[in-house]
Amino acid sequence: MPRLKHFRSVRKLQQQLQEEMELHAILENAIKKNDKELFSQSCLPHQGKKLKKTQS
């Protein structure tokens, strides 16, 4: 049973890392291009939407 628990934890961490990497890439591109179009709600992952709301 512990092995299955570790596997699930690893999967969850991998998913979180992927989301963070996507957010980082979006923010990095926005800074480089200074293009407000990149900040539309449709292109931001969940964490980005939360961050944008706190900045408003």
N, C-alpha and C positions, 0 to 999 in steps of 0.2 A: 503493500500500500504506500509506503513512503516514496517509492520510486515514481508512482503515478502523480503524487502530490508535487514532487520536484519537477516533473515534466510539465505539469500545468503552470507552475510558477515560471518556468523558463519560457513557455509559450506567451504568457501574459507580459513578461518583461520584453520579449522580442517584439510584440505588438506595440508596446509603449515606446520602445526605441525607434521603431519604424515611423510612428506618428511624430515623434520629436524630430527625426531627420527630415521628414516632409515639411514640417513647420519651419525648421531652420532654413531649408532650401528656398521656401517661399519668401521668408523675411529677407534672406540674403539677396535674392533677385530684386525684391522691392527696393531695397536700399541702393543697389547698383543702378537700377533703371529709374528710380524715383517716379514710378508710374502708379498713380492711384488706382488704376484699373485692376492691378494685381491684388488689391485689398478688398475686392468685392466679396460679399458673404458666400457666394457659391464656390469660390476656389480655396477657401480656408478650411483646414481641418478643425475638428471640434475645439481643440485648445486655442487655436488662433481666433476663433469666434469669441471665446471667453476673454481672451486678452484684449481684443478689439473693443468689447463692451466695457471693460474696465478703463480703457484709455479715453472713452467718450465722455 
